[in-house]
Amino acid sequence: MKTIKQGTYFWQGSEACAEAAIIAGCRFFAGYPITPASELFEHMAKRLPQVGGITIQMEDEMASLGAVIGASWTGNKAMTATSGPGFSLMQELIGYAFMTETPFVIADMQRAGPSTGQATKCGQGDVMQARWGTHGDYSAIVLAPNSVQEMFTLTIKAFNHAEKYRTPVILLADEIIAHMREQVTVPSIENIEIINRRKPKAGEKAFFGSEEVPPMPAVGEGYNVIVTGSTHDEYGVRSTANPIVHRRLVERLNNKIQNHAEEIADYESYNIEKCQIGIVAFGCTSRAVYEATENAEKMGIRTGYVRLKTLWPFPEKIIKKLTKSAEKIIVPEMNLKQIFYEVERSAHGSAEVIPLNKIGGGELITPEELTAKIQEIAEEKK
């Protein structure tokens, strides 16, 4: 069996992620076992050899990401999977990858932390780490699925973003989405957009700044390439004492993402132009939004929502659009207000932003709890 055929499947979230990665062209996976990401590792270990790829277990998470970076520079699409503690260990090499413009995907299946925390329980506490975990100035792309179907579609999108913008991309899922089983529809492979990195033409030498997203050669293709995490010019030559070179490099690394923030932004919205109360949610927590919105409307409370599929770069414009109607916005999260402050910043005082937080035990925010919060806010307004 090679790439999966068109059809309907009953997959676990981790299986959907693995199959999507293979369709996107991933042929290298390096990892280290960790709950709740091990199932993805196991599925890739079974499937990649069937399509001519390689799965390897490394001695730790740092070595795993180092292997992925090396594989990417040999011309392969590559990924790894981990959870909070392993994601923390990867941060230095994530910074190296941003600086060297190395494309790959990290699937972070979040669990309750800090530290070992509740290793088998769900959490959404890695949101800020996914954006700000490594040092220096950089812009991250982070996607957040809320279903097994989206584990499939957003994994392909993650690889496409990585290749298009020559950058690491984080698929920020969580234990519930990684472990649950749902129906997944796989379209015809011919109808799935697959983006590959742009290769240099004969004679090109500038692979780090001749344009917004430079071409990327592979080791062994005959190009003389210097790859360094130090400040470098467009040819890869170290220039650690020149402030102009550093500013030009770092601004380009940020601008190639920020200039396309609206193009990258992905979300689902409902009734945001007519609602009294808005909801902004993401990941597994957002699954409660649909029923809660329906319940609120039955009570005569005009409610709308923005369900974020892209967390970073943060889609500010859709939040500002929501504030033109909603006077109050609820932000449900399985953490202690990590996206809340981004929503509050984007609202810029135009709407009151209200948190609804739940941590510990891996219990979801239920539709009933969210409905009760909507009702409480509506009664306060009377």
C-alpha positions as CSV (number, residue, x, y, z in Angstrom):
1,M,0.0,0.0,0.0
2,K,1.4,3.4,-1.0
3,T,-0.5,6.7,-0.5
4,I,-4.0,6.3,0.7
5,K,-6.8,6.2,-1.9
6,Q,-9.7,8.5,-2.2
7,G,-12.5,7.5,0.1
8,T,-13.9,7.6,3.6
9,Y,-12.0,6.3,6.6
10,F,-12.4,5.9,10.4
11,W,-9.1,7.2,11.7
12,Q,-7.5,8.3,14.9
13,G,-6.2,11.9,14.7
14,S,-2.6,10.7,14.7
15,E,-3.4,8.3,11.8
16,A,-5.0,11.2,9.8
17,C,-1.9,13.4,10.4
18,A,0.4,10.6,9.3
19,E,-1.5,9.8,6.1
20,A,-1.8,13.5,5.2
21,A,1.9,14.0,5.7
22,I,2.6,11.1,3.3
23,I,0.2,12.6,0.7
24,A,2.0,16.0,1.1
25,G,5.3,14.3,0.2
26,C,6.8,13.6,3.6
27,R,9.4,10.9,3.3
28,F,11.4,11.3,6.6
29,F,10.3,11.2,10.2
30,A,12.5,11.3,13.2
31,G,11.2,11.2,16.7
32,Y,11.3,10.1,20.3
33,P,8.3,8.5,22.1
34,I,6.2,10.7,24.2
35,T,2.5,10.7,25.3
36,P,0.3,11.6,23.5
37,A,2.3,11.8,20.2
38,S,3.6,8.2,20.1
39,E,0.8,6.9,18.0
40,L,1.8,9.2,15.1
41,F,5.4,8.0,15.5
42,E,4.2,4.4,15.4
43,H,2.0,4.9,12.3
44,M,4.8,6.6,10.4
45,A,7.1,3.8,11.4
46,K,4.7,1.4,9.7
47,R,3.7,3.5,6.7
48,L,6.8,5.4,5.5
49,P,8.8,2.3,4.5
50,Q,5.8,1.4,2.3
51,V,6.2,4.6,0.3
52,G,10.0,4.6,0.1
53,G,10.5,6.8,3.2
54,I,12.4,6.4,6.5
55,T,11.3,6.6,10.1
56,I,14.0,6.7,12.8
57,Q,13.9,6.8,16.6
58,M,16.6,9.2,17.9
59,E,18.0,9.3,21.4
60,D,16.0,12.4,22.4
61,E,13.9,15.2,21.0
62,M,16.8,17.5,20.2
63,A,18.5,14.8,18.1
64,S,15.1,14.1,16.4
65,L,14.8,17.7,15.2
66,G,18.4,17.8,14.2
67,A,17.8,14.8,12.0
68,V,14.7,16.4,10.5
69,I,16.7,19.6,9.7
70,G,19.4,17.5,8.0
71,A,16.8,15.5,6.0
72,S,15.2,18.7,4.8
73,W,18.5,20.0,3.5
74,T,18.9,16.7,1.5
75,G,15.8,17.7,-0.4
76,N,13.2,15.7,1.6
77,K,10.0,16.8,3.2
78,A,10.4,15.9,6.8
79,M,8.5,16.1,10.2
80,T,8.6,15.1,13.8
81,A,6.0,14.8,16.5
82,T,6.1,15.5,20.2
83,S,4.3,17.0,23.2
84,G,5.1,19.8,25.6
85,P,8.3,18.6,27.3
86,G,9.8,17.4,24.1
87,F,8.7,20.6,22.3
88,S,10.6,22.6,25.0
89,L,13.8,20.7,24.3
90,M,13.5,21.4,20.5
91,Q,13.4,25.2,20.9
92,E,17.0,26.0,20.2
93,L,17.0,24.0,17.0
94,I,13.7,25.6,16.0
95,G,15.5,28.9,16.2
96,Y,18.3,27.5,14.1
97,A,15.7,26.4,11.5
98,F,14.1,29.8,11.4
99,M,17.5,31.4,10.8
100,T,18.5,28.9,8.1
101,E,15.1,28.9,6.5
102,T,14.7,25.1,6.8
103,P,11.2,23.9,6.0
104,F,9.6,21.0,8.1
105,V,6.6,20.3,10.2
106,I,6.4,19.7,14.0
107,A,3.2,18.1,15.3
108,D,2.8,19.1,18.9
109,M,0.1,17.1,20.7
110,Q,-0.5,19.2,23.8
111,R,-1.0,17.7,27.2
112,A,-1.5,19.2,30.7
113,G,1.7,20.8,32.1
114,P,4.0,22.3,33.2
115,S,6.8,19.7,33.3
116,T,5.5,16.1,33.2
117,G,2.2,17.4,34.4
118,Q,-0.7,15.1,33.6
119,A,0.9,13.3,30.7
120,T,-2.2,11.4,29.5
121,K,-4.6,14.4,29.9
122,C,-5.4,17.1,27.4
123,G,-4.3,20.7,27.7
124,Q,-3.8,23.8,25.5
125,G,-0.9,25.3,27.3
126,D,1.7,25.4,24.4
127,V,0.0,28.2,22.5
128,M,2.6,30.9,23.6
129,Q,5.5,28.5,23.4
130,A,4.6,27.7,19.8
131,R,4.9,31.5,19.0
132,W,7.6,32.7,21.4
133,G,9.5,29.5,22.5
134,T,12.8,30.2,20.8
135,H,14.9,33.3,21.1
136,G,15.3,36.3,18.9
137,D,12.9,37.9,16.4
138,Y,11.0,35.6,14.2
139,S,7.5,34.9,12.9
140,A,5.9,31.5,13.4
141,I,3.1,29.8,11.5
142,V,1.0,27.7,13.8
143,L,-2.2,25.8,12.8
144,A,-4.8,24.4,15.3
145,P,-7.1,21.5,14.1
146,N,-10.4,20.8,16.0
147,S,-11.3,17.5,14.4
148,V,-9.7,14.4,12.9
149,Q,-10.7,15.7,9.4
150,E,-8.7,18.8,10.1
151,M,-5.8,16.8,11.3
152,F,-5.7,15.6,7.8
153,T,-6.4,18.9,5.9
154,L,-4.3,21.1,8.1
155,T,-1.3,18.7,8.1
156,I,-1.2,19.1,4.3
157,K,-1.6,22.9,4.7
158,A,1.3,22.9,7.2
159,F,3.6,21.2,4.7
160,N,2.5,23.6,2.0
161,H,3.2,26.6,4.2
162,A,6.6,25.2,5.2
163,E,7.6,24.7,1.6
164,K,6.2,28.0,0.2
165,Y,7.7,30.2,2.9
166,R,10.8,28.1,3.7
167,T,10.1,27.9,7.4
168,P,9.2,25.6,10.2
169,V,5.5,25.1,10.7
170,I,3.8,23.9,13.9
171,L,0.7,21.8,13.9
172,L,-0.6,22.5,17.4
173,A,-3.1,19.8,18.1
174,D,-4.0,18.4,21.5
175,E,-4.4,15.0,23.2
176,I,-8.1,14.8,22.5
177,I,-7.8,15.5,18.7
178,A,-4.7,13.2,18.5
179,H,-6.5,10.2,20.2
180,M,-10.1,10.5,19.1
181,R,-11.5,8.6,16.1
182,E,-13.8,10.2,13.5
183,Q,-14.8,9.9,9.9
184,V,-12.3,11.4,7.5
185,T,-13.0,12.0,3.8
186,V,-10.0,11.9,1.6
187,P,-10.5,13.6,-1.8
188,S,-9.0,12.5,-5.1
189,I,-5.2,13.0,-4.8
190,E,-5.3,15.0,-8.0
191,N,-7.6,17.5,-6.3
192,I,-5.2,18.1,-3.3
193,E,-2.9,21.1,-3.7
194,I,0.7,20.1,-3.0
195,I,3.3,22.8,-2.8
196,N,7.0,22.0,-3.2
197,R,10.0,24.3,-2.4
198,R,11.4,26.3,-5.3
199,K,14.6,25.0,-6.6
200,P,17.5,27.3,-7.8
201,K,18.3,27.6,-11.4
202,A,21.8,26.9,-12.8
203,G,24.3,29.5,-11.8
204,E,22.3,30.9,-8.8
205,K,24.3,31.5,-5.7
206,A,22.2,33.6,-3.3
207,F,20.0,31.2,-1.2
208,F,19.5,33.4,1.8
209,G,18.0,36.7,0.8
210,S,18.2,37.5,-2.9
211,E,14.4,37.8,-2.7
212,E,11.6,37.4,-0.1
213,V,11.6,33.6,-0.2
214,P,14.9,32.4,-1.8
215,P,15.2,29.1,-3.7
216,M,16.5,26.2,-1.7
217,P,19.1,23.8,-3.1
218,A,19.7,20.3,-1.7
219,V,22.9,18.7,-0.6
220,G,24.5,16.9,-3.5
221,E,22.9,19.0,-6.3
222,G,26.1,20.7,-7.1
223,Y,25.5,24.1,-5.4
224,N,28.1,25.6,-3.0
225,V,25.9,26.3,0.0
226,I,26.9,27.6,3.4
227,V,24.3,26.9,6.1
228,T,24.8,28.7,9.4
229,G,22.7,29.8,12.3
230,S,24.9,32.9,12.7
231,T,24.0,36.1,11.0
232,H,24.8,35.7,7.3
233,D,24.4,37.5,4.0
234,E,22.5,36.3,1.0
235,Y,25.2,33.8,0.1
236,G,25.2,32.3,3.6
237,V,28.6,33.9,4.6
238,R,28.8,34.7,8.3
239,S,28.6,38.4,9.1
240,T,28.2,38.6,12.9
241,A,29.6,42.2,13.3
242,N,27.6,44.0,10.7
243,P,24.3,45.5,12.0
244,I,23.0,46.3,8.6
245,V,23.3,42.6,7.4
246,H,21.6,41.4,10.6
247,R,18.7,43.8,10.4
248,R,18.2,43.1,6.7
249,L,18.2,39.3,7.3
250,V,15.9,39.3,10.4
251,E,13.4,41.8,8.9
252,R,13.1,39.6,5.8
253,L,12.6,36.5,7.9
254,N,9.8,38.2,9.7
255,N,8.3,40.0,6.7
256,K,8.0,36.9,4.5
257,I,5.4,35.7,7.0
258,Q,3.9,39.0,8.2
259,N,3.5,40.3,4.7
260,H,1.3,37.3,3.9
261,A,-0.5,37.1,7.3
262,E,-4.0,37.5,5.7
263,E,-3.2,34.9,3.1
264,I,-2.0,32.4,5.8
265,A,-4.9,33.2,8.2
266,D,-7.5,30.5,8.3
267,Y,-10.7,30.5,10.4
268,E,-14.3,29.6,10.5
269,S,-16.9,32.2,11.4
270,Y,-20.6,32.5,12.0
271,N,-23.0,35.4,12.5
272,I,-20.2,37.8,13.5
273,E,-21.8,40.8,11.9
274,K,-25.1,40.5,13.8
275,C,-24.2,39.0,17.2
276,Q,-24.5,40.5,20.7
277,I,-22.1,38.0,22.2
278,G,-19.1,36.6,20.3
279,I,-16.9,33.6,21.0
280,V,-13.3,33.1,19.9
281,A,-12.1,29.5,20.3
282,F,-9.6,27.0,18.8
283,G,-8.7,23.3,18.9
284,C,-10.7,20.8,20.9
285,T,-12.3,23.6,23.0
286,S,-14.0,25.0,19.9
287,R,-16.0,21.8,19.5
288,A,-18.4,23.1,22.2
289,V,-19.0,26.3,20.3
290,Y,-21.5,24.9,17.7
291,E,-24.0,23.5,20.2
292,A,-23.6,26.4,22.6
293,T,-24.3,28.9,19.8
294,E,-27.4,27.0,18.8
295,N,-28.6,26.8,22.4
296,A,-28.1,30.6,22.8
297,E,-30.1,31.4,19.7
298,K,-33.0,29.3,21.0
299,M,-32.9,31.5,24.1
300,G,-33.1,34.6,21.9
301,I,-29.4,35.6,22.4
302,R,-27.7,36.6,19.2
303,T,-24.4,34.8,19.3
304,G,-21.6,34.4,16.8
305,Y,-18.1,32.9,16.8
306,V,-14.7,32.9,15.2
307,R,-13.0,29.5,15.3
308,L,-9.3,29.9,14.7
309,K,-7.5,27.4,12.5
310,T,-4.5,29.7,12.3
311,L,-3.2,30.8,15.7
312,W,0.0,32.5,14.4
313,P,0.3,34.9,12.7
314,F,-2.7,35.9,14.8
315,P,-5.7,36.8,12.5
316,E,-6.4,40.2,14.0
317,K,-8.7,41.5,11.2
318,I,-11.4,38.9,11.8
319,I,-11.4,39.7,15.5
320,K,-11.7,43.4,14.8
321,K,-14.6,42.6,12.5
322,L,-16.3,40.7,15.3
323,T,-16.0,43.6,17.7
324,K,-18.0,45.9,15.4
325,S,-21.1,43.8,16.4
326,A,-20.3,42.0,19.6
327,E,-20.1,44.0,22.8
328,K,-18.7,41.1,24.8
329,I,-16.4,38.2,23.6
330,I,-15.9,34.9,25.4
331,V,-12.6,33.1,25.0
332,P,-12.8,29.5,26.2
333,E,-9.4,27.7,26.6
334,M,-7.9,24.7,28.4
335,N,-5.2,27.0,29.8
336,L,-4.9,30.2,31.9
337,K,-5.7,32.8,29.2
338,Q,-3.0,32.3,26.5
339,I,-5.1,33.4,23.4
340,F,-7.3,35.6,25.6
341,Y,-4.7,38.4,25.6
342,E,-4.3,38.3,21.9
343,V,-8.1,38.6,21.4
344,E,-8.1,41.5,24.0
345,R,-5.2,43.2,22.2
346,S,-7.0,42.8,18.8
347,A,-10.3,44.1,20.2
348,H,-8.5,47.2,21.4
349,G,-11.2,48.2,23.8
350,S,-14.1,47.9,21.3
351,A,-15.5,44.9,23.2
352,E,-15.1,43.4,26.6
353,V,-13.2,40.1,26.5
354,I,-14.2,37.5,29.0
355,P,-12.2,34.3,29.8
356,L,-13.6,30.9,30.3
357,N,-10.7,28.6,31.5
358,K,-10.5,25.0,32.5
359,I,-7.3,23.2,33.4
360,G,-6.4,19.8,35.0
361,G,-8.0,16.4,34.5
362,G,-8.2,16.7,30.8
363,E,-11.9,17.6,30.9
364,L,-13.2,19.6,28.0
365,I,-15.2,22.8,28.3
366,T,-18.7,21.5,27.6
367,P,-21.4,23.1,25.5
368,E,-23.5,23.3,28.7
369,E,-20.7,25.3,30.5
370,L,-20.3,27.6,27.5
371,T,-24.1,28.1,27.2
372,A,-24.3,28.9,30.9
373,K,-21.6,31.6,30.4
374,I,-23.4,33.1,27.4
375,Q,-26.7,33.2,29.4
376,E,-24.9,34.8,32.4
377,I,-23.4,37.5,30.3
378,A,-26.7,38.2,28.5
379,E,-28.6,38.5,31.8
380,E,-25.9,41.0,33.1
381,K,-26.7,43.2,30.1
382,K,-30.4,43.5,30.9
